[in-house]
């Protein structure tokens, strides 16, 4: 196994189209790292540069302490699992899994032992003599993972491997992937656009935006203390709510949208010297605050409610802004459209970001 180091990595395509700029990260040996971000943010490009499928335009890549910028993919001792499985349709599961090992010239008994162990790990024993067309999507993805496992590489790379599966199967395979990582103790580098997938799998998450790294941290760290408004919006479901705040006289008074107010003192907001965005998560809003509790008050009109079983997400309108406010409450609450309500975000649950730069204040 090996650590992976990314140093000021950049990728520029012909026509001066920049996909990645100045990306740096240290991935520890045995760590499960997830790169997450919207489509086109550069996460898959970084993965493909690590794999050797894209040339590095700027910076350096190290795997196990060795600089690999100029090495061919086959010389990097990594294995990659693709979104579309990339299985040979005319070969059986067994042949697909042993193909790379045969090319390496491993002895037949060693190949058989590795195939048997991977098949047990991934519950594929009864499918070894079937062809890919005879398997479900989840079974095909297990075969793709098995083909990577048998190679015993320094690091495993995953490019949105679950995105073609239905929601139930994605949840099941997420759990299996996490268990597999624990069992192998290997370095996993995983790309997804699904932040729920990232939160449930990762030891640490790399959040990317427009070709740059916005923040690196443990899932709860990103959730509880996002470094930028982008991270705050991207991490968490439903997304964080925001209201604008403008200082009327620096350090004395702020202007909030109609329907929003701060009845008591709030150190984070009271001293604002420039326009800011005040963020608060749907699950942090309360409808019945304790007496005397300080926080942001919101007078709302219900648009509709989504009953999700364990809880309900209320979508409501704040008079002074166009974006709706979402509130996550217990499932027993189901207000009718048009009803009015007052919600409170405690001071401790508020996040404040500079309106111009998006940086946390």
C-alpha positions, 0 to 999 in steps of 0.5 A: 500500500502507499500514500499519495501526494498531490503537489500544485497539480494543474491540468490545461487542455488544448485551447487553454481550457483549464480543468484543474489549478494548484491542487495539493493534498496528502493522502495517507497510506490506507486512507479512504479519500473522496473527491466530491463536487459538481460536474465539471469541477475537475475531480475526475481529471485529478483521478485520471492524472493519478491513474496516468490516463491524463498527462499532468500539465503542472505540478507533481504526483507521488505514489509511495514516495516515487514521482510518477508524472512520467510513468505509464498507467501500468507502471504505477501499481494502481487499480481503477474501477470505472463507472461503466464497469469496463468488463470484457463481455465475451469473457466469464467473471473468472476470466475477467478477474484473472486477465490482468494477472495472466498478463503479469505472468503470475503462476496459475495456483497464485492466480486461482488463490487470489480469484477465490479470495476476492470471490469470497470477499465480494460474494461472487463464488456462484457467478464465476462461470457466468458472463457479464450479460447474465449479471445485474448491475450491482454484480457487475460492479462487484466483478469490476472491484474484484478485478481490481482487488486481485492485483493487490495494487498500492492504491485503488481509484474509483470513478463514480462506480455507483452512479449507474445503480438504483438508490437501494443498490447504491446504499447497499454497495456503499456499506459493502465498499466501506467494509471492503476498505476496512478489510483490505486496509488499502488506500482508496481514492473515490470520486463522486458528485453525490455528497451523501455518498461522500459523507458516508464513505470518507475518512476525509473529503476533498471538496472541489469547485471550478478546478480548485480545492475548496476545503479538505476535512473529515465529513463532520468537520465540513458539515459543522465548520464549512470554510466557504459558502460553496462548501456550506451549500454543497455539504448537507441535505437539504442544503443550508439556508441563507439570508443576506445581512448588510451593516447600516452602521458598522458595529452598531446595526445590520439590515436583514430581509423583511420577515427576518430579525435578530431580537437579541445580541449575536457576536458573529453578526453584530460586528459586521463591517461588510455585506454577509450571508448568514447561513443556517441548516434546515435541521437546526431551525426550531419552531418552539425555542426555549424562553429567552433563547437568542437567535435569528427569527424568521416569520414564514409562510408555508409553501408545501411540506415533504413527508419523508417518513422519519421526518418532514421537510417544510418549504416556506417563503420569507417575505424579504427574499426569493429563495425559500427557507427549508425546515427539517422537523419530526414527521408528525408535523405537516403544516398546510400550504399557506399557514404561517409559522415562526422559526428560530435559528439559535446563535450557535447554529449560525454560519456567517460568510463574506458576501463578496468572497464567500469565505467564512467570517 
